[in-house]
Amino acid sequence: MPREPSTLRGGREAERPAEFTQVFDPERHRAELLAIIDEIAGVSGAAAPIPTIELDRVLRRHPREGRGFFSRSELIAGFRHFARSVDFSLDEAGFLERVQLRPVRTQSGVTPLTVLTKPFPCPGGCIFCPNDVRMPKSYLADEPGAQRAAANHFDPYLQTWNRLATYRAIGHPVEKIELIVLGGTWSFLPEPYQIWFSKCCFDALNDFGRGVDGRERIRVRGFAALRAESKDLYNDAVSVFLRSELDGDLIGQDEQASWRALRAAQRENEDAACRSVGFVVETRPDHLSKQEIVRIRRLGCTKVQIGYQSLCDEVLRMNRRGHDVAAIRRATALLRSAGFKIHAHWMPNLLGSSPERDRADFARLFDDPDFRPDELKIYPCSLIESAELMRFYERGEWRPYEHAELLEVVAAALASVPRYCRVTRVVRDISSHDIVAGNKLTNFRQIAERVLEQRGARCVDIRAREIRADEFDPELLRLVADDYATAIGRESFLEFVTKGDRIVAFLRLSLPERASFIPEIADSALIREVHVYGSSLAIGAKPGAKAQHRGLGQRLIEEAVRRAEQAGFRDLAVISAVGTRPYYRRLGFNDGELYQHLRVRAAPSKPAGSDSPSRGPGRGRSSTGG
C-alpha cells in the first residue's frame, strides 16, 4: 500500500476502504501520532474541519517513517488507541470534527450507505443506457459506488459491513444509516432475491453494531469473469453468465431468504447500535404495481427512486423507454398513497428533446399535482460508447447540448424547484473518459448556482437551505408551512427555519382525499417523512448547539397531529423506518402491520356523512410562530 494518501479525481483524498488496507499498528508510530494529535488539539478556532492545507503542514512536520503522510483514518485509529491511556484535551467527537474527511456527507442528519445489486437482465430498452455487462444495467464500472460494489462481489453483506468499517475509520457516525439500494430495476428482481438482499443488509448493520465480523462466512461469486467488451446484448450476456454460474437459474439457492428471516433481522435492528433510519430502492414506473409497493414496504423501504426521465410521451417513445407519462402518473399516485418519499430522476438532452422543450418539461414536474416529487436528480444525457444512442449520434440525429445551452436548462430548473423538494444531484459521477460527447464537468450544479447568484436569483430547494453543521438559536426558529395539492389530496410541508431561512427540520404530512389501496391506512393522514438536519449525532447523544436531539421532530409531529385533527382524520400513520420504530413508540404510536399509528381526536367541523377531508388549496405558504 502507498504511504501517501491516495487521491480521486479532483485531487481529494480517497476514502480507502477498511477492507483493503493493511492492519495499522498505532504503537509503531507512537511518537509521531501523539505529536500530531497534540498539534491538532492545539489549533485555535472552531472545531469544524481543519483546512486541508493547515492539516498538511502538521503532517509534514511529523512524517510517517520519515516520508509520506499519515492518512486521516490512521490519525483517527491512533487517537482511539491512545485515548485509552492518554488524557487528551479533546474528546473523540471533537477530534473527529477537526480531521473528518468530507463531513458534508453526514451533515444532512444521517449517514448514507449505498449498495448495488448484482448484474441482472433489465426489462427496459432505453437507448441512452450504458451496456457495461460488468455492472447492473445503467451503471459503469468506473463510478465510485460501482467500484465498491464490484470489489465486494456485489454481495449485500460485504458491501454494507465494509462501508460501515470505512465510515468509522474516517470518523463518520454509523449509528443512523440510510440504506440506498441501486442497480437498475429493483422491482424486476425475483422476490426471494429482494428479501435475501434486504436481510443481508440488516444482518450487516446488526453484526457491525455488535462488533461481529461475519465476512468470512460469505460465499462470493466471480463476477470479474464478465467482460466489458462482450459483443452480446446486455441481457443475453448477463443471462448466459448467471445461468452458467447458477445451474441454469438467475439467482442462486444461497441468494434467497424467507420473510420470517427478514422480520427477525428487522426486529433486531430496531434496537441495534447501527440502525436503518431509511431504506431506498430504485425502479421503473411501469414496474410499480400495488402488490410491488406492498412488498417493498414489507422489506422496510421508506423511499423510492423512480426514473421519470421525461414527461413527454414522444420523447419517451423515441428513447424506447418502454412506458408513457400515464405510467409515471399512476406510479407516483400509488407511491404517495402508500406514504413513500418520491425521489424522481429527470434527464434533459434526450433524443427528440431540445433546450426549449426541456424547460417546458421541467415546469410540468411541479406545476402538475400528479408529480411534485420530494427529491430530484437531474441527469443530463451523456453519450456513452456502449449505449445505443451512439448510432443516433453518428448519424447526426442527436447531439449533446453546448455548454451554454445546458447551463441555461439547469439554471432555470434549479431556480424553479420549490422549497419542499431536495435536488440531491446534478450530473452523474461518470468518469470523463467514459463520456464520448456531452458535459464532462462534475461541478455543474455549482456553476449553475453561481450564474443564478449573478442574476440576483437563488435556489430555495431543501439542499440549498440545509443548516448542516452551523449553529443557530433555537429560540428564534420559525415554523413555516407550504401547502400544495397532489394527485391524492393535499400535502403540508412543515419546516423549522432560521431568520436567514436555513432549514433545521421538516415534516411531510399527507392529507388524502380518497382511501388508500392499503387497508391499514385507508382512512389515515400520513406522515411521510420527519427529518432533522445538522451533523448526524449518535443515538442518545447531547445536541450542544446542533440541530439533532432538540425535540424539533416531536414539535413537528405535534403540529401534524393538530392539522390531521382539523382535517377530520381520526388516525395519523407514519411510514417509519425499521430503526425509527422505537422513537415513534415513545411518542405514543402503536405498531400496525406496515405502519405505526397514533389515534387523534377528529375536529367536530368535519361535515356530517363526509368520509374525506375537503381538498386544500394549491401551492401556497403560511407561517406560524415557532
Secondary structure, 3 states (H helix, E strand, C coil): CCCCCCECHHHCECCCCHHHCCCCCHHHHHHHHHHHHHHHHHCCCCCCCCCHHHHHHHHHHCCHHHCCCCCHHHHHHHHHHHCCCCCCCCCHHHHHHHHCCCHHHHCCCCEEEEEECCCCCCCCCCCCCCCCCCCCCCCCCCCHHHHHHHHCCCCHHHHHHHHHHHHHHCCCCCCEEEEEEECCCHHHCCHHHHHHHHHHHHHHHHHHHHCCCCHHHCCCCCHHHCCCCCCCCHHHHHHHHHHHHCCCCCCCHHHCCCHHHHHHHHHHHCCCCCEEEEEEEEECHHHCCHHHHHHHHHCCCCEEEEEEECCCHHHHHHCCCCCCHHHHHHHHHHHHHCCCEEEEEECCCCCCCCHHHHHHHHHHHHHCCCCCCCEEEECCCCEECCCCHHHHHHCCCCCCCCHHHHHHHHHHHHHHCCCCCEEEEECCCCCHHHEEECCCCCCHHHHHHHHHHHCCCCCCCHHHHECCCCCCCHHHCEEEEEEEEECCEEEEEEEEECCCCCEEEEEEEEEECCCCCCHHHCCEEEEEEEEECCCCCCCCCCCCCCCCCCCHHHHHHHHHHHHHHHCCCCEEEECCCHHHHHHHHHCCCEECCCCEEEECCCCCCCCCCCCCCCCCCCCEEEEEEC
